[in-house]
Amino acid sequence: MKITVEDNSLQVAKNFEKQVREQPLIVKTALGRTAEFLMGLIKQRTARGMSADGNSFPPYTEAYKTFRQQAGRQTQYPDLNFSGQMLSNITQRSQPTQAIIYFANKFQNVKALGNQKKRKFFAIGAREIQPIMNVFMQTYKKLSKIWVNEKI
């Protein structure tokens, strides 16, 4: 999943491009912290059994529910967490123009793809867009002020 800064406003786009040219490290850091925030949202939402659109995940099959019970795992709602390896494998890489959230381990990536087909957990929900943009803007402003003060 890629996080990119986009806006319909030509002025905002020009200003962002200028900031990427003039302060690439600040933009890269702000995008990285925003990606970390999004990773936390995905993990918290998934632990509650909620999809990106805010709906509950479809229930586990009876066979898998029995398997989970025998292993001592909760079965009240799907949380996509059996060993904890898949969700803990989510990582991010940021650049001055984008941040990418992905599964670093190939096996965990395959597992996530299988889960994603039935339960949309690895996505950005409509209610999450504004908080994500707020984190980026707050981080960017904070880092810009620090950078300006250090340059003086």
N, C-alpha and C positions, 0 to 999 in steps of 0.2 A: 504494500500500500504506500503510495507516495503522498506526501504533504507538499503542496506547492502553494505559493501565494498568488492568488488570482483575483482580479477585480474587473468589473465592466468599465470602470472609470479610466479613461485614457491618462488623466493626470496622476492618479494613484499608481498606475502601471509605470509611467515614466519616472515617478519619484522612487519607486521600489527598485527599478533598474539602476538608477543613479546610486542608491544606497548600496546595492550589491557591488557596484564598481568601486565606490569610495570606502565602504566598510564591510568587506566580505566576511571577516571573522566575526563581527557582531551579528550579522544576518545568519551565518552558519550556526553560531552558538544559540541564537534565539530559536531557530528551526529545530535544533537538536533538543533543546529543553521542551519545546512544544511537542515533539515526537515522544519524549519521555512521559509527558502529561497524558498524551493519547494512549500510550501503552498502559498506563495506570487505569485510565477509564475503561479500556477493553477488558483488563483483568478483573476489575471490580464488578463491572456489568455481567461478565461471564460467570463469576462466582455466585451471583444472585440468580443465575438462570435466565438472563434477559438478553434478547437479541439487540442489534443495533437500532432497530426501529422501535424498541421499547416493549415489544411483546415477549411473552414467556416462550422459552424453547419448547418444541414438541417433546412429549415425554419419551423416556427410554423405552425400548421394546421390553417385553416381559422377560425374555431370555437374558438380556443384558442387565436388567434390574436385579434378577436373581443372582447373576454373577457378581454384581457389585455388592449385594447384601452378604454373600458368602465371603467376600474379601473385606468386609467391615466398612464399606463406604456408604455414604448417605445416598438415599434413593428417592427422596421426596420430590426433587426437581433436578433436571439435567444441569450440571455445572461444568461439564467438560474437563473434570479434574479427577483423574484416577491416581496417577503417580506424581502429578505436578510438573512433569518434564516438558510438556508441550507449551503451556502458558509461560513457564519460566524461561523458555527458549526464545521468546520474542525479543528482538533487539532492534536497534536503529542505527542508521548511518546518515549523517547530514553533510550537506554541501552548501555553498552560498545561495544556491537557487532552489534547493529542495531537500527534504528529509525523506528517507525510505524506512518503513517499518517492515520487518521480515522475520522469518524463522531461520536462524543460523544453521541448524542441523537439518540435513536432508530428510531424515526419517521423521522428525517432528513436523517438517513442512508438509510431508505427505499425509501425516495424521491430521494436521490442521485443514488441509484441502478436503479430506473426507468429512470432517466435522462441518466445514463451511457449507458443503452441499446441502446438508439437512438443517443446520442451525447457523444462521448468519451472525457470527460473533466478531469476525475480523473485518469490520467496516466502521464508518463514521455515521452515527445517527443524526437525524435532522436537528434534534435538541442539543447535540454536542458541538455543532459547528461554531456557534457564537462563543461558548467558553474556550474552545480551542483558539479561535482568533484573538480572544482577549488575552490568553496566556502569551501568544506570540507578541502582541503589541506591548503588553506590560514588560515582558522580558527585553524586547528590543529597546524600549524607551529607557529602561533602567541601565542596560549595558551602554547605550549611547551617552547617557549622562556621565557614567564612569569613564568612558573613553575620552569624552571632551575634557573632563576635569584632569585626567592624567596627561593630556596633550599640552595643557597650559603651563 
